[in-house]
Amino acid sequence: MDESYLVRFVFLLCLVSSSVLCLDDSDQNATASSAVYIVTLKDRPSVHLSGRETTSSSKHSLTASSSSQVYRTLNRSASIIRVHDSLLRKVLRKENYLKLYSYHYLINGFSAVLTQKQADRLAAREEVDNLVLDFSVEKATTHTPQFLGLPRGAWLRDGGYEYAGEGVVIGFIDTGIDPTHPSFSDKIPGHTYSIPPRFTGVCEVTIGFPPGSCNRKLIGARHFAESALSRGVLNSTQDDASPFDGEGHGTHTASVAAGNHGIPVVVAGHHLGNASGMAPRAHIAVYKALYKRFGGFAADIIAAIDQAAQDGVDIINLSITPNRRPPGIATFFNPIDMALFSAVKAGIFVVQAAGNTGPAPKSMSSFSPWIFTVGATSHDRVYTNSIILGNNVTVPGVGLASGTKTMHKLILATHALRNGTTVMDAIYVGECQDASSFDQKLVQGKILVCSYTVRFILGVSTIKQALITAKNLTAAGLVFYIDPSATGFQMTSTPMDIPGILISSSQDSQALLRYYNSSLLRENGSGKIVGSASAARIVGGMKPTYGIAAPKVMYFSARGPDPEDDSFVDADIMKPNIVAPGNAIWGAWSPLGIGTTDFEGERFAMESGTSMSAPHVAGIAALIKQKFPHFTPAAIASALSTTASLSDRKGQHIMAQRTVLNPDISQSPATPFDMGSGFVNATAALDPGLIFDIGYNEYMKFLCGINGSSPVVLNYTGESCSAYNSSLAASDLNLPSVTIAKLVGTRTVLRWVTNIATTATNETYTVGWKAPDSVSVKVSPAKFTIGNGQTRVLSIVLGAMKNVSMASFGRIGMFGDRGHVVNIPVAVIYKIAV
């Protein structure tokens, strides 16, 4: 048996059985200080030799790869794996180590459990160009298709929802999927699914993911956990060591992007409408690399990305972000981003969540220009609720719950304690988490009033447990008032299976308590408060209302400018690229998922975060890929960016929330560092008129232009920067935006636009612009005519008019005489006049 496989087998047995590393008797120097390292070699990976490459002039289509090309790639991959094993045997002869993965398709390297001394010896080898410690990563809809205009816009152009996204494969690097969910069934009315012949992925069969879990909709599923296993943090029973989603997050994101159309949303027994993904006919391939108890690790994420690219996905959705900014000469040079760089070279469009670390500047967790980064906004659907007090005052609130048909007396939780229990005995009794603390006779048939404290925000207390308490005490309903400790935090529309409401305003909470306290009832003799003569009726909040000002950038959505390195130097790259709905999004859920206690046991859940925004864009990108199968990833990014909306549904400038507490009070107009190019416009993105395209060579010139980058570029790509005759500054990349972190005097940047309009006739564009404050702008030509397939160069001259260190923003617009409008944002941070 091959020695490397023998070592691997012994370690796995020990890791699973006792969560420690086994030592061979001949080597007592290995210790528990071993860690997971990601090692990359100087030689090129398979994708750089396989022919599946996309440049700005190539034609990557939705057709099957040739058998000879597949054979060459497999042969090359097998050769690379043998090199990895040989290197480890040679350097670590007769020592204990554990190789976790060989990365051979997108990057040439491997991950392994090594001691520090072993890692140092490997790093000193001539074949090895980089060695880094593994790092952890974290997780970053019934109405949004209508809000985005899909039924009467983008879907209609593709022949209706029955065809939207057909033939496109979206790969999800996430927490897995619940294959039993109707959102992923292939048994739906209409024409049958046909699996794209170019897709070569498999459906893993394990305990919890039995045969038949995949179908013609869900066409691939695998799980990756070698790094987690090596650390002893993965429990195969608790963490579902299979593609099954025991958390809920992956099921949710997959359904938002590509879930079936018209699936009934039933939560807590209430029917809340029908759900659909953005591209309901797209195929789904799942690569589980995150787990419910501990998240995930880069080594497993890279293995998942590598496999997705080999399998032939068209789009990768990453609703995950690193938990720290990558160290090194630039944020772009981290193993995940560089693996995604090779994926883009192979023609795969990559969408990543911006992160939930907003609203602070430079809080971005997605860095590279080849990755399409998506921030989060609200949408115009809200579920409102209210309670009518006995004094005829109506108090508003939230909560997905039915109402009470009649008035019922109110009882404050702290006034319903059983004999022998005091508030001091159970300091958190007001949160209604334990029915045994209360006297059922005092609560029965009344509306129980509980306090919503910061412990609910922290997840220590839950609304679900309060509902159990209320039902055990046979309460007629449940009301939460906001405690001062939670003032300012937003309360969500939590589902309740009894009449209930959450009062989110401190002023409204005080109005409820004042009314309750105005008619207290006391026990004869002792004077003990046993209730109140106050009464109320819960109206209920099952029906949504529409039309509020939306979208607006949510407070949690990570913001630019894009940090170029760990010292917070700004990059000349616009981040985020775009924003999309990410607040209160309905999506499929695993009934066994523990991602949120409020939806345990449910088949749908309402979630918020940039994790929800990214799959909206991934699904819309599938519609673009379906219509333009030859589009490069940069062309898809351009179509999404240049057509984005700058105004909300009421025609006003999109706003951005600026604080975590009371975010609606602190909002102000969104800048490109809040929303990138703007809010995604699915219909317009299918007819962008002009595109800004970028090929692999341009990205390479950009990377080679970073000071001191040559060895790192060689490490990740196997290519020498000396092969490129010139370099490109980030501001000179042909992005559909212009960002300059430091403008000294005057600078000229060029942009190339290509006409991809479906009409064969010429279109004449007039160029207009709004200059950033303290900056002069001139674009030439100011007017141009361009035919289908033709390219024109735009010269943009920017000049600093005064010394200013505060960022300012402008915009360049191109207005075609056939209706196309192309917008690109302009951002300049430091201005130094010369």
N, C-alpha and C positions, 0 to 999 in steps of 0.2 A: 504494500500500500504506500502511496506517496506520503513522504514524511510530513508535509504541510497539512495534509488532511488528517493524519494521525494526531498531530498537535491540536488541531482545531476540534477534533472529536473529544479528546480528553478535557479540554477546557470547557466545552459546552456542557458536558456531563456535570462537571463540578459547579459551573455557574448556575445551572438549573436546580441542582439538588441542594446546594448550600450557600450560594451567592458569594463564594470566595474563589480566589484564583488558586489552582492546584500547582504545586511545585514538584518538579522532578528531583529525585534524591541527589542527582549529580549536580544540581544547581540550587544552592540555598541562598544565593544572593538576591534572587527576585523577591520582591516584597509587595505588600498591599498598596505601595505608592504607584503602582502601574496605572496608566491612564490611556485613553483612546487618542491616537494621533492620526491626522490625515496627511498622507505622504503623496506628493506628486513628483513625477519623473520628467526628464527633459524630452523624452521622445513623444511623438505626436499621438493623440488618441484616434480611435477608429473613424470618427465622423470627419476628421480633417483629411482622411484618405479614401472615404467611401464613395464620394461623389454626391452625397445628399447635402449639397451646399446651396445656399441662396445668396445671391448678390443682387444689386439693384437692377441687374439686367437679366437675371435668370428666370426660369419658368417652372417654379415648384407647383405642381398641380396635384389634384386629388385623384391621382391614378396609382396603380400598383407599381411597386419597385420591381425591377427586373430580377429574375432568379439569380443571374450571374452576379449582380451587385450585392444581393443579400448574401450569397456564398462568400464573396470577397470580404464583406464586413465581418461575417462570423469567423472566417479564417484568421483575419487580422486580430479580432478580439481574443480568440483562443491563444494566439501567439503572445499578446500583451499579458494575459493572465499567467502564462508560463514564465515570462520574464519577472513578474512580481514575485512568484513563488521561489524562483531561483535566487533572486536578490536576497530575500528573507533568509533562505537556507544558508547562503554564503556568508552573510554578515552575522547572523545570530545562530551559528552552528551549535547544535546540541543545547540550545537555550530554550526556555519556555516563552512562547508568545502566542498571540491569537490574531490571525488575519480575519477581519470581519467582512470586508468587501474588496473586490477588485473593480476599480472604475476604469473602463476601457473605451466607452463610446464617446462621451463628451469631454472627459479629462482623462489623462493617463496617470493613474495612481491607485492607491489603496488606503484603507483604514485598518488600523491594528491596535491591539492592546499591548503596550510596551512599557518598560521601565524608562526612567529618565536617561540612564546610561545607554540603553539600547537605542533610544531615540537619537541621542547624540551621535552614536556610531553610524546610524543610517544617514543622518543629516550630513555627515562628513563624506559620504560616498559621492563619486563623480556623477553617477547616474541620477542622483536625487537633487532636485532643485528647490524644493520647499517642503517644510514640515511644520504643521501647526496643530495645536491642541484642538480637539473637538469642542464644540460649544452648543449650548441648548437653544431651542427655538420655542416660540409660543404661538397660540392662536391669535391671531390678531382680530310664495308671496301672492296674495290674492289681488292686490290692486296695482302694484308697480308696473306691470305690463301696460295697463291703461294709462297710468301717469306718464309713462315714457312714450305713449302714442303708438304702441306696436300693433294693436288689432286693425287700426285704420291706416297705418303707415307702413312700417317695415315688413310686417307679416303679409300684408296685402300685396306688396310688390313681389313677394316670393311665392304667391299662390295661396296664401292663408296659413294659419298656424299648423295645418296638416303637413306642410312642407318646410317649415321654418327651421333651418339648420341641418337639413337632411344631408347625409354623407360626411359630415364634419365630426371629428372625434375630439372631445375635450378631456384632458387628463387632470385629475384632482389629486394634489399632494395634500393629504388631510388626515382626519381621524377615521377614515373608512366609510362604510355605507351600510345601510340596512336594506338588503336586496329584496325583502318582502314588501317594501313600501309600494303602493300603487303608482307613485310618481315615477317609478323606474320599471314598470311592467312593459313588455312588448305586446301584450294582448289588448290592443286598443282598436277601436273601429277605424276603418279605412285601409289604405294599402299597407302592406307589411314592411317591416324594417329589413334592410339589406346591409349586412356587415361589409364595410369597405375592405376590398381584398388586400389593400396595402397594410392593413393593421395586423400585426403578428403577435399581439399580446395573448396572455392566457388567463384563465379563471382559476385561481388557487382553491384547492379543496382541502379544508381543515375542519377540525372540531369547531362548530359555531358557524361554519360557512360551507354547507354541504353541497353535493353535486346538484346542479340545476339552479344554483344561486344566480348565475349570470344568464343572459338571454341576448336577444338581438338589439336591445336598448343598452343594457349594462353589459358591455362586451369584454371587459377585462377587470380583474381585481387581484391585487397582491398586497402583502404586508412586508415591512422592513423594520427589523428590531434588533439587529446584531449589536449595535452600540449600546442600546438600552439593556440587552441581556448581559453584555460584558461588565456593566456597572452594577448588576444585581438589583436594578430597580424595577424590572418587568416581572410581574407575576402572571404567568400564562393563563391562569383562571380569571383573576380579577381584571386584567388588562386586555382580554380578548386578543390573544396572539393569533390573529386571523384578520382578513379584510373587514370583518364585521365591525360596525360602529357602536361602541359601547358608551360613547360620549354624546353624540348627537350633532356635533359641529359639521362633520363631513357630509352627513346626510342632508343637512340644511343647505350647505353651499352648492352641492351637486344639483339639488332641486331648483334653486334660484336660477342657476345658469341654464339647465337643460331638463328640468322636470316635465313630465307629461302635462298636457293641457286639460283643464276642466276637472281637476281632482278635488272632490269636496273637502273642505277644511272643517273638521269637527273637533272642538276642544271643550273639555269639561261638559260634554253633552250638548253644546251649542253649535249650530251650523253657522259658520261665519263667511260663507262664500266659496268660490272655487279657485284653485291655485293653478299657476302655470309658470314654467321656466321661460327665460327670454328666448331660447332656441329649443322649443319642445320636441323637435325631431332630431336633434343632435344626439350622437352616441356618447356614452359615458365610460371612461376607464378610470379605475380607482387605484391609487398607490398609497396605501396607509403607512404613515411614518410618524404619526403623533398618537399619543395614548392618554386615556382619561385621567390617570393619576399623576403623571409627571411631565406631560408635554412631549417633546422630542429632541433629537440631537442631529447636528449637521451631518454626521457620517451617514445616518439613515436617510436623511432628506436627499443628500447627493445621490445615494444609491437609487432612490425612488425616481429622481429626475432623470438619471442615466437610463433607467429601464423604460420610463415613459417615452423618451426620445427613440430608443431602439424599437419600441413597439409600433411607432408610427403615429403618435397623436399629432393633431394639428395645432392645438392650443393647450397650454398648461396654466392652470389656476392655482395660485399660491395664496391662500388666505392665512398666511403665517408670516412672521417676521422674526429676525434674530433678537435675542433679549439684551444685546449690547452692540454698540457701534464697533465694527471690525477694526482691529489695529492694523498698522502698516503704513506704507507710503500713500495709500489712497483707499477709500472705502470700497471702491470697485473691485479691488484685488482680494476678495474673500472666496473661499471654495464654492459657496452656493451661487454667487453672482457669476463666477467664471464658468461654472457648469451650465448656467442658463445662457451665457454668452455663446457657448458651443451649440446649445439648443436653438438659439436664434440663427446661428450659421446654418443649421439644418432646416430652416424654414418654419420653425415653431414660434408662434406668437405667445409671449409670456406676460401674464397679468399677475400683479402682486398687490396685496393690501398695503396701504401706506403705513398702517400701524395706529394704535389707539392711545398714543402718548401725547395728543394735543391738549390744550391749544398753544403750547409754548412754541416759539420759533425754533427752527432747526431740530424739531422733534421727529423728523422723518426717519423711517426704518427701512426704506427701499431706495436704493441709491443710483443704480447704473442707468445709462441712457438707453440701453437695449431692453430694459424692463419697463413695462407700462404700469405705472403706479397710480392707484385709485384711492381717493379720499371719500369721506362719507357725508351725505346730506340727509335732510329730512325729506318726506314727501307730503302730499296734501290730505292724507287720510288720518283722522283721529277718532278715537272712541271716547266719547264724553259720557259722563254719568252725573247724577245729582241726587241730593237728598232734600226733601221738603220737610222743614221743621214745623212743629206745632204752632209756632208764632208766625207762620206763613212766609218765613224766610227760606229761600232756596240756596243751598250751598253746593257749588260745583265740585267735581272730582273726576277720578278715572277709575277704571275697573271693568273688565269684561264679565259682567254679571247680570242676572235678571233682577227685577225689582220686586218689592212687596206690594201686594194688591191693596192693602189697607195700612192705616197708621198702626204702629206698634210702640210700646214704651221703650225708652232707652235705658241701658244699664252700663255704667262705667265699670271696666274690669276690676279696678281697685275697690269698688263698692260691692262686689259680688263674691268676696272670698268666703270660703267655708270657715266654720268656727275653728279657732285655734291657729289660723293663718293670718299673718300680718304682712304689710308691704315690706317691712324690714326682713321678715323671714324669707321672702321671695322677692328680691329687689327688682326683678324684671317681670313681675307678674302682669304688669300692664300690657306686655307684648302678647299675652294670650297664647303662650306656647305649651301650657300644661293644664289639661282639663281637671286634674286632681286638685288643683289649687282653689277651685271655685265651687260654690254652692249651686247645684243645678236648679233648685227651686227658685233662686233669685234671677236666674238667666232664662229659664224656659219660656219660650214664646215672645221674648224681647229681642231688641237689636243690641248686640254686644258691641261696646265701644272700646277699642284697643289703641295703644300708642305705637306709632311707626317711628322707631329710633334708628340711630346710626348702626345698630347691630343688624338690622335688615339689609343695609347697604353692604355691610361686611360679610353677609351670608351666615352669620351666627344664628339669627332668627329668621324664620320664613313665613310668608303668607300662607303657604300650604299647611304648615303646622297649626297656624291660627284657625284656618278653616276646619281642620280636624277637631280642634278644641270646641269651636262654635257648634259643630254638628253633634259632638258627644254631649253637649249641654243642651241640645235641642233649641238653640237660639233661632229666632226668626230671621236674623240677618247679621251682618258683620260690617262695622265701620272703623276705619283707621283715621285718626287725626295725626298730624305730623308733629313729632317731638322737636323741641328746640335743637337737639343734637343733630337732626337730619335736615334742618332748614336750609333751603337752597338747592338740595339735590333733587333731580328730576325723578318722579315716580312714573312707572310704566303701567300700561293697561294689563294688569295681571288677570288671568282667567280665574273665575270663582264658580263653584258648583252650587252655591246658595246665594241669595241676594246679598250684595255687598258693594262697597265703595271705598276708595282711598282718597282722602282729602289732602291735596298736595300743597295747598297754600297755608302758611302759618296764620294769616289773618282769618281765613275761612275756618281753620281749626279752632281758633280762639272764639269765633262766633258760635260754633257748635257747643264748646265747653261753657261759655257764658249762659247760653240758653239752658243747658242741662243743669248748671249750678243754681239757676234762678228758682228751681222748684224741687229742692232736695227732700227726700223722705227719710225720717229718722225713726229708730226703734224706740218704743216707749221705755222709759226708765233709764236705759243706758245712753240714749242720745246717739247711738251708732248709726251712721248713714247706711241705709239699705237700698238706696235707689233714688229715683227721681220721678216726678209726675210728668216729666217731659216725654214727648212722643214724636215720631217722625215716620216718613215713608220714603223708601229708596226707589228712585224712578227706574234705574237700570240703564246699562250702557252697552247693549248688544249691537246696536245699529251704528255704523260709522257715519261721520259727517265729513264733507269734503269742502275744499275751497279756501283753506287757510293759506297764508303766504308761504310758498314753497317753490323750489327747494331752498334750504339754508344750510350752510356748512356746520356740522355738529361740533360741539366743543371738544369731543374726544378725538376727532380726526387729526392725524399728525400733519404738521405744517413744514413748509420750506423756510428758508432756502436749503438746498441740498448740501449737506456737509461733505466736503471732499475728503477729509481725513479726520483722525481722532482728536485733532487739536481744534476742530470746529472751523477750519478754513472753508470758505464758501466755494462751491463748485459753480462753473458756468453752465449749469444744467437745470432746467425747470423741473421741480418736483413740488406737489404731485403733478401728474400729467393731466388728470381729469378728476371729476367727482361724480358720484352716482348714489342712488338711494342706499342708505345703510342704517337707518333708524327705524325700529319697530317693523321689522320685515318678517312676514310669515313665510315659513319654509317647512319642508318635510322634516320629521324628527324620528329618532329611534325610540320606541316605548321604553327600552332598557337604558336609554341615555341618561347620564347623570350631569350633563353640562349645566343644567339649570333645574333647581328643585321645583320651580313653579310648573314645569311641563313634564315631570316624571310620569311615565305611563301613557303619555299622549303621542299621537302620530303627527302632530304639527306643533310648531313652537314659534313664538315671536322673539326675534333676536335683534340686537343692535351691535354695530361695529363696522370697521372697514373690511372685516371678513365677509360681511354681507354685500358690500359695495363691489368688491372685486368680481364675484361671479355674475353680477348684472352685466358688467362690461365683457367678461369672458363669453357670455351667451350672445351678446350683440356682436362681438367679434366673429362668432361662428356664422352669423348671418352675412357679414361682410365676406368672410372666406368662402361661403357658399356661392355668393354672387361673383366674386373675383378670385377664383381659385389660384391664379398666378400671382396674387399680391404677396410681396415680401412682408415680414413682420413690421418693418418700418412703414410700409405703405398702409397697413391696417391701422397702425398707431396714428398716422397722419390723418386718415379719414375720420377717425374718432375725434381727434383733437381740433382740426380746423373747422369742424361743423358744430362744435359744442355751443350750448346756449349760455348767454351772459346774463339773462334776465329770468326772474321767477315767473310763475304762472299769472301774476297780476301785472307783468310788464315792468316791474321795478328791478333795480340791480340786486343780484343775489347777495344775501347777507351772510355773515359768519359770526358764530358765537365765540366770545372771547374769554369766558371764564367757566370753570366747572360749576361754581355756585351761582344760582340765578342766571343761567346762560342767556335766556331770552331778553333780559334787561341789558346785558352787556354787549349785544351784537352791534356790528358795524359793517359797512360794505366790504365784501370779500375781495381780496387781492389775488393775483396769480400764485402767491405763496400759500394761499388758503385753498384755491380751487383749480390751480393749473390753467388749462385753456378754458375751463368752464364746466357746465353740467352736460352729461352725455345726451346726445340727440340721435336716437337710433335711426330714424327715418332719413335725416339729412346725411348721416354717415354712409348710407348706401348710394349716395350720389354726390360725392364731395367735389367733383369738378376737377380740382387740381390736387396733387399729392406731393409731399416732400419725402423722397425715398433716400435710404441709406443702405449701402452694401457693407459686407464684412470687412472689406479693405479699409473703408473709412473709419470703422470702429477700431481696427488695428492701428491705424495711423494716430488716432486719438490716444489709445493706450500707450503707444510707443512715445508719444509726446510728453508724457508725465515724467518728471525728473526722477531718474534712478529706476525706471520701470523695466528696462530691457531684460534683466534676469528673470523678473517675475512673469513677464509676458512669455518668454521662452518656456518657463516652467509650466504654465497653464495651457499654452497653445501648441508648443513644440515648434514655433516659428521664431526666427530671429528678426529683431527690428531692423537689422541691417538690410533685410530684403525689401524694405519699404524706403523709397527714395526721399520721402518727406513725412512730416508729422502734421497733425491737425490739433489746434486748440479746441477745447470743448465748445467754445462759442462759435467755432467754424463748422461743427457737425451740422449736417443738413436737417436739423430738427424743426418741427413746426412751432418754434418759439425762439426767442432771443433772450439770453440771460448773461449779464456781465457783472461779475462780482466786484470788479475794480476797474473803473473807466478812467484812464489817465489821458487827458487831452482828447484826441479823436481816434476812433477805431472804425474800420470798415469790415463788415461781415457779409458773406455771400450766401444766398439761398437759391436752390434749383427747384423749380416747380415743373411737374409733368402733367399734361392734360390727359385724363383717363375717362372723360365724359363719353357716354355711350353714343352720343350723336356724332356723325362724321363731319359736321360743319365746324368752322372756326368759331371761337368765342373771344370777344374782346373784353379785357379786364381793365378797370380803372382802379388805381391804387390810392388809398388814403391812409392817414395815420394820425394818432394822437401821441405826442411825445411825452415821456416821463418828466416829472418836475426836475428842473435844473439840467435838462439834457436836450440837445437839439437833435433832430432826426430828419434825414432825407433819404427817400427810396427812389431808385431809378432802375428801369424806366417807370414813369408815373402812369403809363398806359401801354398795354401791349396786346397783340392778337396772337393766339396760339391755337394750332390745329390738334386734332386727336393724335396722341402719341408723341407730340412734340414737347421739347423742354425749353424753358427760358430761365435765364439767370437774373436774379434780383440783387442789386447792390444796396446795402443798408449802411449809411454813414451815421454814426452816433458821436456826439461831442459833449464833453462836460462843460457846462456853462459857469459853474461855481463849485466851491469845495463843500460837499455835503456828504455826511456819513449815513444818512437814513435812506432806506430803499425807496425807490419811486417806480411807478409802473405806467406803461403806455400800451398801445395796441396798433397793429398794422392790419388793414383790411383790404381784400381784393374783391371787387364787385363785378361779376360777369354780366354781359348783356343777355345771357340766356338763363339768368336766375341763380347762378351759383355765387355763394358768398364764402370767402375763405378768410378766417381770422387767425392771427397769431399774436400771442401776448409778448410784451417786451418788459424786462425787469432789469434795472440797474441799481446796484447797492451803493458802493462807494464811488463818489464823483470827485475827481481832482482836476481842476481847470489848469491848463498850461498856457 
